Amino acid sequence: MHKDVRKIMRAGSSSFAVVLPRSWLRYYNLGHGDKVEVISNGSVEIKPLEKGGIQAE
């Protein structure tokens, strides 16, 4: 497991974003426009999705 601290940044006038490190994107083979699943249940978890919407193992 890897932990990292990330800042919340403003993205437009009414949205916010968390920027992911490029090394994580390379590791999970993700790029601009790819989708991730965001799960919140007392904590926030971000899971990569494969192209086509099937969850990566």
Secondary structure, 3 states (H helix, E strand, C coil): CCCCCCCEEECCCCCEEECCCHHHHHHCCCCCCCCEEEEECCCEEEEEECCCCCECC
